[in-house]
């Protein structure tokens, strides 16, 4: 869901580059995220979480790169950022669990409200010295986007960011599309979190 939203809508902000790196390697064509009604009038939301398990098949300490083989047997190369401490403990055969979370909230702004420039923040954590390699990063960005098109048949709404980049969402069955129109301003809040943990015993058996 929305794996590249930071770079699509707000290309001047790159806080999620590290968090999205592993996900981008495996992602194909992006499908519009489906947003649903929330308990707040005028706000729609979406969220998604994923757990990806793999084993380490190669380690390059100089480049801080590892090769991961998932349950489908495919091998992906991944650069391990500084947020993951104790890199020197990584070895071939270790099991890696990558956990993703993504959340999106879109709130209709009043016609006379001022546009909010993109603002972002990020936090990171890591394992203590001597522990198994682990790390986590979370980031959120907020800002105003504009509705560019509304397809009532497919229920797909195209949003455009301040730099002209577009992003599509699909309105869920309970979202009232009749209450929005092309040109409306929308306050967007998008966040991603990524956690990586390593285990000595392989928990994944790749296909041969």
N, C-alpha and C positions, 0 to 999 in steps of 0.2 A: 504494500500500500504506500503510494507516494514516496518511493525511495529517493527520488531526486527533487523533492519539492523545494528544498532549500536552494538548490542551484537553478531550478527552473524559474521560480517566482522572484527570488531575491539573489541574483547572481553576484551581487557585490558582497554578500556575506557567505563565508565558507566554513562556518563552525562545525558543520556535520561531515566534512570531508573524510575525517578519520573514521567516524562512526559508520558511514555508509560504504566504506571501501570494500569490505568483504561482500556485502549484499550486492553491490553494483556488478561484481564479477560474475555473479550467477543470474542476474536479472535479465529478462528478455524484454519483449514489448510491454510497455506499461499499460495496465488496464485502469480505467478511471476508478478511484476509490468511491465506495458507496457511503454517503452520509445519511444520518438518521436524526430524527427529532430528539431534542433533549428536554430537560425539565425547565429550561430557560427560554422564554419566548424570543423568537428571532434568531435562535442559535441552533445550528446543526453540528453533529459531531461524528467522528469515526475513530476507531482504534483497532490495532492489530498487534499480536505478539507471535513470535516464532522461536522455535528451538532447533538449532542445527547441530548435529553431532558428526564428528569425523575423527580420523586418526592421523597423526603426523607421519608422513612418509619421507620427508627430507627436511634438514635444517641448515640454513646458511647464516652463521653468526655474524659474518661481516656485513651483510646487507640487512640483517634482522628479518629474513624471509623464511617462511616455512611452507611446505607443500602439504595440503590436506586432502585426504580421500574420504568422501562421504559414503553414505549407505548405497548410493546409486553407482558407486565405483569410479565416478569421475574425480580427477585430481585437479585441485585449484591451488594456485600460488597466492600467498597472502603476506603482506608486509605487516609486521607486528610493531605497533607504535610504542613510544616510550611509556605510555600509560600502563603497559603490561610489564611489570617488574620481574626480576629473576629470570630473564630470557635465557641465561646460560644453563638453566636447569632443563630446558626443553630437549627432548630426545625422540628419535624415531620410535614409534609404537605407542607414544602417549596418546591418550584420548582427549579431545578438545570439545568443549560444549560452548557454542556461541548462542547467546540469547538476545533477541531484538524486541524492542517495543516501539510502536509508533502511535502518535495521537494527533488528531486534527480537530480544531473547532473553528467554525465560521459564523460570525455574528453580523447581521445586517446593520449598517450604520445609517443614521438619519441623513437625509439629503443635504442638510446644511452643516454637517459635521466635517471637521478638517481631516485630511488624510494623515495617517500615521506612518512615518518613515520606518523602514525595516530596522528592527532592533533585535539583537541576539545575545545569548549568554550560554556558557557551557561550564560543566564541572566534570572532574575526573577523579578516579580513585584507583588504588593499586594494592597489590599484596604486600605484606610486611616482609622485610629481609628474612630469607630462610624458608619462607612458605612456598608452596607450589605457585608457578606463574599464574597471575590473574590480573585483570584490569577491567575498568568500567568507565564509560563516558556517557554523559547525557547533555543534550543541547536543545534549546528552544528558540524559536524566532517568532516575532510578532510584527504585523504591519498591515497596511491597507492594500487590498487588491480590488479590481473592478470586474463586474460581470460583462463579458464580451458577447457571448451568445447563449441562447437557451433553446435546446431542442426538446420540445414538449413530447415528441413521440418516443425518443430514446431516454428522455429525462436526464440528458447529459448537459451540464452547465460548464462553459469555458470561462475561466478566470484569467485575468492578465495582471502581471505584476508591474511595478514602477519602471522596469527596464524593458517592458514589452514582451517578456516571456510568458508563455501560456501554460495553464494547468487545468485539467478537466476533472470534474467530480460528477458522480451519478446520484441523483436525488432518490432516496428510498421511497417506498410506497406511501408513507405517511407525511412526507415533506410536501408542503403546499407551494408548488412552483408558481401559482398564480399571484403570490404575494411579492414576487421579485420581478425585476425587469432589467433589460440591457442598460448598462450605465450605472446601476446601483453600486455603491461602495460597500465592501465587505471587510470586516476586520478579521484577519486570519491569524490563528495561533497554531503552530506546528512544532511538535517535539519528537525527538528520537532518543532512545537509550540503547546502549550496546554493552553487554558484559561477556567476558571471555574467561573461562576457567579450564585448567589442565589437570588431568588425573593420570597417575602412573600406570594404572591397568586399563587396557583398551576396553571401551564399552561399545565399540562399533565394529561390526563385522562386514567389511565392504564386499560387494559382489565380485566374483572372479571373472 
